[in-house]
């Protein structure tokens, strides 16, 4: 299944998750397994959180004084879909395996 994930684009052009495991650099073209990284203030749900469409109105693309955010297109395996409010983009995907393909 093809999904979208909003990530930070670092000054050197690399990509990093928004909130969980923020120090990670996301490689393109490699399958990655989900890991569990408990983070204060966030529900503990092991998996890559993605959207079906590149739409998450509750998250800004260019937050003030922060690293710009971009959408990546990815392929996922071993996933489940779950409903979120429209204000959070509607249907989300929680994947156990992901391969980031390209910047949208």
C-alpha positions in Angstrom: 0.0 0.0 0.0 1.2 3.5 -0.8 1.0 6.1 2.0 2.3 9.5 3.0 4.3 10.6 6.0 5.1 14.1 7.1 8.7 14.5 8.2 11.3 17.2 8.9 13.7 18.1 6.2 17.0 19.0 7.7 19.4 21.6 6.4 21.6 18.9 4.9 18.7 17.6 2.9 18.1 14.5 5.0 14.8 13.6 6.6 13.8 12.9 10.2 10.6 11.9 12.1 8.6 14.8 13.5 8.1 13.7 17.1 9.2 10.1 18.0 12.9 9.1 17.6 13.6 12.6 16.2 17.4 12.0 15.9 16.9 9.2 13.4 17.7 9.9 9.7 15.3 8.3 7.3 16.9 6.6 4.3 15.1 6.3 1.0 14.7 2.9 -0.7 15.3 0.7 2.3 12.7 -1.4 4.3 12.6 -0.3 7.9 11.0 -2.2 10.8 8.9 -0.4 13.3 10.6 0.2 16.7 9.1 1.1 20.1 10.4 4.5 21.4 8.4 5.6 24.4 8.1 9.4 24.3 6.7 11.6 27.1 3.4 13.2 26.1 2.6 10.7 23.3 0.5 7.5 23.3 2.7 4.4 23.0 1.8 2.7 19.6 4.6 0.8 18.0 4.6 1.5 14.3 5.1 4.0 11.5 2.2 6.5 11.6 1.2 7.5 8.1 -1.7 9.0 6.2 -3.5 7.6 3.2 -3.5 11.1 1.6 -0.9 13.9 2.2 -3.3 15.7 4.5 -2.8 16.5 8.2 -4.4 19.9 8.9 -3.4 19.8 12.5 0.3 19.9 11.6 2.0 22.9 10.0 4.4 22.6 7.1 6.6 25.5 8.2 6.3 25.9 12.0 7.8 29.2 13.3 11.5 28.9 14.2 11.5 25.1 13.4 12.8 22.8 10.7 10.5 22.8 7.6 8.3 19.7 7.1 7.7 17.8 3.8 5.7 14.9 2.7 7.4 11.6 1.8 5.7 8.9 -0.3 6.2 5.4 1.1 5.2 1.8 0.7 4.1 -0.1 3.8 3.6 -3.8 4.7 2.0 -5.4 7.8 -0.3 -2.4 8.6 -3.7 -1.6 10.0 -5.9 1.4 9.1 -7.6 3.4 11.7 -10.0 6.4 11.7 -8.9 9.8 13.0 -10.9 13.0 13.0 -11.0 14.9 9.7 -9.1 17.7 11.5 -6.2 15.2 11.8 -6.4 14.0 8.2 -9.1 11.3 8.4 -7.8 7.7 7.8 -4.4 6.9 9.1 -2.2 3.8 8.8 0.0 2.2 11.5 2.6 0.1 9.7 5.2 -2.3 11.0 7.3 -2.1 7.9 7.9 0.9 5.6 10.1 1.9 2.7 10.3 5.6 1.9 10.3 6.1 -1.8 10.6 9.8 -2.5 9.7 13.3 -1.5 6.2 14.3 -2.7 
